[in-house]
Amino acid sequence: MVDLTIDLNSFSFESSLGDDEKELEVIRARSNQLTICGCAHAAFLCRLSHSLRENAKRHHESGGNMNDLTLRVGILGLGRIGKQLLTSLLETTGMHPTQINISTRRPESSADCSQRGVECYFDNIRLAAWADVLFLCFLPCNLASVGADLRTHLPKHCLVYSFITAVPPKRLANILGHSFILKPQYDFVTGETTDLWKSSYGIASALRDPVMIKASCPVEMSGGLSLDQKWVSGVLYSLLNICTSACLASRDTLVLINNLFQLNAPQEFTTQSYINSAHASSLSPDEPFPWINLIDVHMKDTPLSLFISRSPNIPAAISMAYKSTATTEKPHSPMSNFLS
């Protein structure tokens, strides 16, 4: 259906604002920007994880723990960010709706999710035990009660991805008793918010707009928002941990990750890219990589973050992967010492 009011300025939100109120438009733009970028980056992580697992199943059928590498994504909380995230996952990741479950206090109000093939219920423990990636999309005031639910029920391999504001990863790890946690840290750049983010885009449209895709690219963001690049290292270490959970040899893990970003020698990930030289030299190519504690990745420089900063081809490859996956059509309506 065509929106007949789209070019009629008198029907726009801004038309009723006074001169003083128009100065506050930047707040609305920043909210749009945070929502779009946050959902786009979360969907990118899921796209990479989904592709990695599918490639592992195809190319390593006879090795490792390959019985069930199908990615399962849980969304805990179905407020504004939870709904936007769900749309992002269904529209851009290539995942089937049955790969997504939601836990919300009001599952009866989510009939549209069920109609799209997504299972919805109110059982945080069940969701945590089921999911490979668990998105926390609830308010900070609910963290104590939800944390009590999850604390002893999160499998080690479950990546917890937090959208909860004002709760740093280390504190969240203490509450959940879990260290496989990834949280993006965004900061606004003074005076750089552009008109691009003032548009009232729906999330699905925004994630298919080439201009917005470029502006939201995690390694080259523009328009007034920046992303802590430790998030990029966290994503890459999470891919490594997926392979470690499946008991894949380090040799095979590197092949899979390099293929994911179309990297070739000599400009590719190696064992030394991920772990320090002492441990890399003693790691057999037939052994899995050690499990990496993502809390350490958030808090300090790692071999991987240093490697990325010295290798301009890596950010370029990540950027290419992000821009290509963001435009993909939907198919359906104690390991810290290894880093220092």
PANU-803332 format. One record per residue (C-alpha): residue in one letter; x, y, z; residue number from 1. Coordinates in Angstrom, 3 decimals. Layout:
BEGIN
a/X/Y/Z/NUM
...
***
This chain:
BEGIN
m/0.000/0.000/0.000/1
v/1.327/3.447/-0.991/2
d/1.590/6.117/1.712/3
l/-0.152/9.126/0.125/4
t/1.068/11.495/2.862/5
i/4.770/10.757/2.485/6
d/5.584/14.031/0.667/7
l/3.042/16.221/2.467/8
n/5.020/18.289/4.970/9
s/1.911/19.352/6.870/10
f/1.374/15.717/7.926/11
s/4.907/15.229/9.215/12
f/5.868/15.018/12.883/13
e/8.114/18.074/12.552/14
s/5.398/20.369/11.172/15
s/3.787/20.874/14.581/16
l/7.022/21.695/16.412/17
g/7.908/25.225/17.517/18
d/11.346/26.702/16.908/19
d/12.563/25.740/20.383/20
e/11.190/22.217/20.068/21
k/12.873/21.651/16.716/22
e/16.231/21.858/18.468/23
l/15.262/18.649/20.237/24
e/14.855/16.737/16.981/25
v/18.387/15.484/17.469/26
i/17.126/13.286/20.347/27
r/14.668/11.568/18.024/28
a/17.371/11.136/15.407/29
r/19.731/9.609/17.937/30
s/17.053/7.187/19.120/31
n/16.452/6.076/15.521/32
q/20.180/5.726/14.967/33
l/20.744/3.638/18.083/34
t/17.835/1.334/17.247/35
i/18.800/0.814/13.602/36
c/22.516/0.355/14.266/37
g/21.941/-1.856/17.310/38
c/19.591/-4.175/15.427/39
a/21.768/-4.177/12.305/40
h/24.880/-5.148/14.257/41
a/23.047/-7.869/16.181/42
a/21.653/-9.251/12.914/43
f/25.170/-9.192/11.416/44
l/26.461/-11.302/14.304/45
c/23.649/-13.809/13.765/46
r/24.240/-13.873/10.024/47
l/27.921/-14.671/10.567/48
s/27.135/-17.332/13.187/49
h/24.450/-18.884/10.993/50
s/26.748/-18.984/7.940/51
l/29.665/-20.370/9.957/52
r/27.549/-23.195/11.347/53
e/26.040/-24.051/7.962/54
n/29.500/-24.110/6.347/55
a/30.814/-26.276/9.172/56
k/28.006/-28.785/8.638/57
r/28.672/-28.947/4.891/58
h/32.447/-29.181/4.951/59
h/33.140/-31.146/8.136/60
e/30.405/-33.752/8.227/61
s/32.722/-36.459/9.515/62
g/34.580/-34.496/12.194/63
g/33.802/-32.764/15.466/64
n/30.517/-32.492/17.258/65
m/28.431/-31.694/14.175/66
n/25.128/-33.312/15.158/67
d/23.300/-30.051/15.713/68
l/24.976/-26.847/14.585/69
t/21.767/-25.141/13.474/70
l/21.769/-21.688/15.078/71
r/19.061/-21.112/17.699/72
v/18.371/-17.528/18.726/73
g/16.432/-16.462/21.812/74
i/14.984/-12.991/22.433/75
l/14.225/-12.268/26.075/76
g/11.762/-9.383/26.154/77
l/9.404/-8.222/23.430/78
g/9.263/-4.481/23.935/79
r/10.287/-1.961/21.312/80
i/13.856/-3.194/20.842/81
g/12.813/-6.849/20.963/82
k/10.249/-6.377/18.205/83
q/12.669/-4.404/16.031/84
l/15.351/-7.036/16.552/85
l/12.953/-9.819/15.572/86
t/12.119/-8.035/12.317/87
s/15.838/-7.525/11.619/88
l/16.610/-11.212/12.140/89
l/13.759/-12.410/9.956/90
e/14.502/-9.935/7.175/91
t/18.298/-10.055/6.862/92
t/19.908/-13.158/8.358/93
g/18.645/-16.018/6.199/94
m/17.414/-17.796/9.325/95
h/14.161/-19.748/9.397/96
p/11.515/-18.463/11.863/97
t/11.668/-21.786/13.736/98
q/15.261/-20.907/14.674/99
i/13.973/-18.044/16.838/100
n/12.145/-18.306/20.175/101
i/10.906/-15.473/22.396/102
s/10.218/-15.284/26.116/103
t/7.926/-12.442/27.170/104
r/5.631/-11.772/30.112/105
r/2.703/-11.412/27.727/106
p/2.962/-14.155/25.095/107
e/-0.771/-13.853/24.448/108
s/-0.152/-10.399/22.927/109
s/2.368/-11.703/20.393/110
a/0.038/-13.471/17.988/111
d/1.804/-11.821/15.063/112
c/5.042/-13.608/16.052/113
s/3.301/-16.981/16.030/114
q/1.803/-16.190/12.643/115
r/5.313/-15.639/11.317/116
g/6.424/-19.028/12.650/117
v/8.284/-17.794/15.726/118
e/7.541/-19.644/18.976/119
c/6.649/-17.331/21.848/120
y/6.142/-18.193/25.538/121
f/6.943/-16.958/29.038/122
d/9.718/-19.189/30.349/123
n/13.134/-17.555/30.690/124
i/14.837/-20.735/31.880/125
r/13.522/-22.745/28.941/126
l/14.721/-20.067/26.507/127
a/18.193/-19.883/28.067/128
a/18.643/-23.662/27.967/129
w/17.571/-23.760/24.301/130
a/19.370/-20.797/22.731/131
d/22.842/-20.556/21.212/132
v/22.556/-16.760/21.158/133
l/20.394/-15.055/23.786/134
f/19.474/-11.387/23.327/135
l/18.590/-9.486/26.497/136
c/15.993/-6.891/25.468/137
f/14.383/-5.902/28.761/138
l/14.644/-2.894/31.075/139
p/17.484/-2.651/33.639/140
c/14.943/-2.679/36.475/141
n/14.130/-6.313/35.616/142
l/17.729/-7.502/35.636/143
a/17.775/-8.808/39.222/144
s/14.747/-11.071/38.756/145
v/15.700/-12.240/35.270/146
g/19.300/-12.765/36.357/147
a/18.110/-15.014/39.193/148
d/16.176/-17.065/36.636/149
l/19.122/-17.449/34.297/150
r/22.073/-17.757/36.658/151
t/22.365/-21.553/36.798/152
h/20.678/-22.357/33.499/153
l/22.914/-20.773/30.853/154
p/24.941/-23.372/28.920/155
k/28.597/-22.427/28.510/156
h/28.219/-22.228/24.726/157
c/25.315/-19.732/24.874/158
l/26.374/-16.252/23.774/159
v/24.508/-13.623/25.790/160
y/24.117/-10.387/23.825/161
s/22.997/-7.476/25.961/162
f/20.917/-4.472/24.938/163
i/20.502/-3.472/28.602/164
t/21.658/0.094/29.157/165
a/24.031/1.160/31.951/166
v/25.047/-2.414/32.846/167
p/28.666/-3.131/31.827/168
p/29.654/-6.654/30.761/169
k/31.638/-7.435/33.929/170
r/28.689/-6.621/36.191/171
l/26.369/-8.624/33.962/172
a/28.785/-11.557/34.131/173
n/28.699/-11.436/37.930/174
i/24.897/-11.380/37.978/175
l/24.515/-14.224/35.466/176
g/27.528/-16.313/36.540/177
h/28.438/-16.448/32.844/178
s/31.359/-15.007/30.855/179
f/30.314/-15.573/27.231/180
i/28.792/-12.090/26.947/181
l/28.881/-9.494/24.202/182
k/27.652/-5.930/24.630/183
p/28.093/-3.137/22.075/184
q/29.269/0.188/23.473/185
y/28.014/3.162/21.450/186
d/29.040/6.787/21.867/187
f/27.668/9.896/20.212/188
v/30.051/12.219/18.412/189
t/29.211/15.841/19.222/190
g/27.809/17.847/16.335/191
e/27.824/15.046/13.760/192
t/24.226/13.808/13.759/193
t/22.985/13.931/10.162/194
d/19.533/14.346/8.654/195
l/19.755/10.706/7.567/196
w/18.686/9.496/11.013/197
k/15.786/11.950/11.297/198
s/13.772/9.938/8.785/199
s/10.991/7.751/10.167/200
y/12.225/4.569/8.521/201
g/10.833/1.210/9.473/202
i/13.611/-1.131/10.532/203
a/13.170/-3.418/7.505/204
s/13.405/-0.506/5.060/205
a/16.396/0.982/6.859/206
l/18.340/-2.270/6.685/207
r/17.905/-2.328/2.917/208
d/18.843/1.293/2.318/209
p/22.431/1.387/0.925/210
v/23.085/4.784/2.520/211
m/22.023/3.587/5.972/212
i/23.892/0.325/5.562/213
k/27.089/2.244/4.816/214
a/26.539/4.685/7.701/215
s/25.914/1.850/10.178/216
c/28.873/-0.331/9.135/217
p/30.547/-1.297/12.445/218
v/34.110/-0.630/11.260/219
e/33.380/2.705/9.570/220
m/30.327/4.263/11.220/221
s/29.304/7.784/10.301/222
g/26.557/10.260/11.114/223
g/27.336/10.944/14.757/224
l/27.609/7.489/16.345/225
s/30.708/5.416/17.092/226
l/31.100/1.808/18.171/227
d/33.845/0.544/20.489/228
q/35.957/-1.690/18.248/229
k/36.304/-4.253/21.009/230
w/32.848/-5.325/19.799/231
v/34.424/-6.399/16.512/232
s/37.002/-8.487/18.364/233
g/34.198/-9.927/20.500/234
v/32.269/-11.023/17.408/235
l/35.338/-12.709/15.925/236
y/36.190/-14.456/19.206/237
s/32.585/-15.624/19.489/238
l/32.947/-17.307/16.074/239
l/36.084/-18.982/17.390/240
n/34.209/-20.232/20.466/241
i/31.458/-21.689/18.276/242
c/34.057/-23.865/16.573/243
t/35.668/-24.755/19.898/244
s/32.270/-25.874/21.250/245
a/31.943/-28.176/18.239/246
c/35.447/-29.576/18.940/247
l/36.691/-28.470/15.525/248
a/40.424/-28.543/14.947/249
s/42.100/-25.132/15.000/250
r/43.174/-25.713/11.386/251
d/39.561/-26.181/10.288/252
t/38.376/-23.262/12.418/253
l/40.738/-20.868/10.645/254
v/39.649/-22.122/7.228/255
l/35.987/-21.566/8.087/256
i/36.481/-18.062/9.486/257
n/38.790/-16.948/6.686/258
n/36.306/-18.251/4.113/259
l/33.527/-16.350/5.873/260
f/35.348/-13.077/5.166/261
q/36.952/-14.220/1.879/262
l/40.468/-13.832/3.269/263
n/43.491/-15.502/1.713/264
a/47.176/-15.830/2.641/265
p/49.155/-13.872/3.557/266
q/46.402/-11.464/4.665/267
e/44.279/-13.836/6.724/268
f/43.617/-14.929/10.293/269
t/46.203/-17.298/11.772/270
t/46.592/-18.946/15.153/271
q/48.759/-16.025/16.301/272
s/45.979/-13.611/15.328/273
y/43.770/-15.035/18.070/274
i/46.031/-16.160/20.908/275
n/49.446/-15.142/22.179/276
s/52.591/-16.535/20.597/277
a/53.492/-18.828/23.492/278
h/50.167/-20.676/23.362/279
a/49.977/-20.535/19.576/280
s/53.308/-22.314/19.239/281
s/52.136/-25.167/21.470/282
l/48.707/-25.585/19.847/283
s/48.508/-28.502/17.453/284
p/46.583/-27.833/14.208/285
d/44.453/-30.858/15.129/286
e/43.465/-29.414/18.509/287
p/40.583/-26.979/19.053/288
f/41.344/-23.420/20.037/289
p/41.033/-22.716/23.768/290
w/37.768/-21.235/24.997/291
i/38.021/-17.429/25.124/292
n/36.516/-15.393/27.966/293
l/34.739/-12.471/26.273/294
i/34.794/-10.357/29.441/295
d/38.562/-10.107/28.993/296
v/38.018/-9.126/25.357/297
h/35.790/-6.240/26.486/298
m/38.289/-4.977/29.045/299
k/41.723/-5.104/27.466/300
d/43.699/-5.308/24.268/301
t/44.018/-8.805/22.849/302
p/46.164/-10.415/20.148/303
l/43.162/-10.115/17.841/304
s/42.477/-6.424/18.498/305
l/46.165/-5.659/17.888/306
f/46.165/-7.750/14.712/307
i/43.089/-5.941/13.361/308
s/44.586/-2.508/14.118/309
r/47.713/-3.431/12.132/310
s/45.932/-5.108/9.210/311
p/43.796/-2.709/7.144/312
n/42.550/-5.558/4.975/313
i/40.663/-7.068/7.936/314
p/38.349/-4.072/8.547/315
a/37.855/-3.876/4.788/316
a/36.820/-7.535/4.660/317
i/34.457/-7.064/7.617/318
s/32.950/-4.019/5.923/319
m/32.388/-5.972/2.711/320
a/30.787/-8.846/4.608/321
y/28.522/-6.449/6.512/322
k/27.335/-4.603/3.442/323
s/26.689/-7.794/1.505/324
t/24.829/-9.587/4.293/325
a/22.795/-6.515/5.177/326
t/21.288/-6.497/1.687/327
t/20.574/-10.227/1.515/328
e/16.950/-10.952/0.731/329
k/15.058/-12.937/3.318/330
p/14.382/-16.573/2.283/331
h/11.209/-16.791/4.378/332
s/8.307/-14.287/5.169/333
p/39.234/-19.634/32.761/334
m/40.832/-18.780/29.505/335
s/41.953/-15.171/29.952/336
n/45.641/-16.097/29.931/337
f/45.444/-17.117/26.307/338
l/44.928/-13.449/25.402/339
s/47.748/-11.811/27.318/340
***
